[in-house]
């Protein structure tokens, strides 16, 4: 009986120490996404869409109160595939966090798409997601002039031309 009590006590101590280390563990997230050039000027991705290398994005978390003050900010630059990863420290459950595209290095593709200029992300462990990676919706810029072949691509996708 004494042996069972010792085992139970040791098990309880291990569980409590694990719980305490979990609750005091530093929260760290990685926000990942991509930036593209909308070569057909349709404001969504097609097979003619091109990734933008060197585009800059910025993550901002704002206070939910009326003043909306910025509580966290960090930027990143896209790689050759148009992808970025932003490391974020801390839990931001009580804040509104958004990634926004800020600059395109391409002169032929630097017009903002208002609908795809920002993407909201949840940065908390209290949302049911276990993994530290949070994926943001793709962000993009419009090409100055649509490339040849867009009509065919849209037809393949089931879009019919408007007359």
ABEGO torsion letter per residue (X at the ends): XAAAAAAAAAAAAAAAAAAAAAAABBBBBBBBBBBBBBAAGAGBBBAABBBBBGBBBBBBBBBABAAGBBABBBBBBBBAAGBBBBBBBEBAAABBBBBBBABBABAABABBBAAAABBBBBBBAAAGBABABBBBBBBBBBBABBBBGAAAAAAAAGBBBBX
